[in-house]
Amino acid sequence: MRLSTKGRYAVTAMLDLALNGTEGPVTLADISENQGISLSYLEQLFASLRGKGLVRGVRGPGGGYYLGRPADEISIADVICAVDEWVEFTRCNPRPSSADTQRGMTHSLWDDLSQQIYDFLTGITLADLVRRGMARTGGSDDAGKAAELLGLNNQAA
């Protein structure tokens, strides 16, 4: 598995959307400004994210994007796989040489590593990232926003 710039930017943009989309749709221009990602690049990313149902768009004045599912149902692996093909560490040559044979001996190691990374990222949701961020910063100003995002407003402590 390879985490490309495209995957990192998609995760960053989705986290911005999760944090800022609780009171209305978030424009790509806002995400671009907040995260320093070019607007045209975000448009490409969001076309892929929309195609996978991870975001939904609202057209017209006051439009923008919302998460397509609750933040606790969107894994980081979902986001990366939506914008990037899952790339494994293994590379197989159709005509193996002795060097390829030696590399083939490590094939299962790289397969296992790719699976471990995928499993790790599947186990982390956007909501988990919000919780981690709130824990690091103390969560004072954004606590209400995070609680709303995570569905904690109506739950007993």
N, C-alpha and C positions, 0 to 999 in steps of 0.2 A: 504494500500500500504506500502510496506517495501522497503527501499532503502538499498540494500545489498552492500557489498564490491565490488561484481562483477559489479553492476550498477554504482557505483562511479568510479571504474577504467575504465569502458567502456566510460563514459562521459569524463574523463580526457584524455584518449587515443584519442577519437574523436576530442576533442578540440586541442590537439597537432597536429593531422592530418590536421585539418582546418587551423591552423596557419602556418604549415610548408609544406603543400602540394601544394602550389601555383606555385612552380618552378619545380616540378617533383615529382615522387612517393617517399613516405616516408617509410623506412624500419621499421619493427617491432623492430629491434635492436636499431634503433635511438630513437624510442618512449620509449623503455625499459630504455635506458640510460637517456633520458630527464626526464622521470617521475618516475623512480625507481620502475617500475613494471616488474616482472619477464617475460622473453621472452616466456616461455612455457605457462604462464597464458594469455599473450597477444594473442598467437596463438589460444587458445581456444575461447577467446572473439571475435577475428576477424573472426573465422569460423562462429560464430552466426551472426555477423554484416554483413558478406558477404552474408549469406543465406537470410537475410532480405533486401538486396540491398542497405545497407547504406554505404558500401565501395566496391571498386572494386580493384582487384589485377592485377599487371603486373609482369609476370614471367621473370626470367633470370637476367643477369648482368644489374645493374642499375634499377632493378625492385623494387617493393614495393607496397604501397597502396595509393589510392586517395579516396576522398569522392565519394560515389555513386550518390549523388545528390548535388545540390548547398547547401551551409551552411545555407541559409535562408529557406530551405525546410526540414531541419532535426531538429525535436524537441527533447528536452531532454527526453521526454516520449518515443519517437521512439527508442532512444538508449537504455534506461533502459528496455523497453519491448522486445527488440531484444535479450538481453542477460539473462534476468530474467523473469520468469513468473510474471505477475502482481499479487501480493499477497495482499489480503484485510485484514483489521484488524479483521474482523468478523470470528468467529469460531463457527460453529453450531454442537451441539451434537445430534445424532439421537434419544437418549433417554433422554429427558429433565428432570432434577431434579428441585427442587425449586430454587437452585442457578442458574441453566441454564435458568430458566424462568426469573429471575431477569436480567441475562446477555442479554437475548433476548430482554428485554426492551430497551437496549442501541444499539441493532443491527443497527437500522436506523442511529443512531449517527455515528457509525463507517463506515457505508456505505457512508454516506454523506462526512465524512472526507476523505475517500479514493478517492471519486470523486473529491473533492476540490483539493487534491494534484495532481491527474492526470490532471485535467484541468489547474492547475498552470504550471505544467511541459510541457504540450502540447503547452502552449502559449510562451515558451522560446525556441529559436532556437540556434544552434551553432553560427550563425552570431550575435545573441544578446549577447552571452557570449564574443565574440571577441570585440564587441562595448564596453561592460562594462569594459573589461580589458584595452582597449585603453584609456577609460575615466579615469580610476584609475591611470594609469601609465603615463599619458600625451601623450602616443602614439608616441613619437618622432622617435625612431628607426624603429618601426614596422608599421608606418602609411601607407607606400606604400604597404606593404604586406596585411594589413587589408583592404585597399581600393580595392586592386585587388580581394581579397577574397569576399568582399561584393559587388563587381560590381560597385564601385563608380568612377572608372577611367574615364568612358565615360559619366558621368552624370553631369549636371550643378549644381552648388552649390545653 
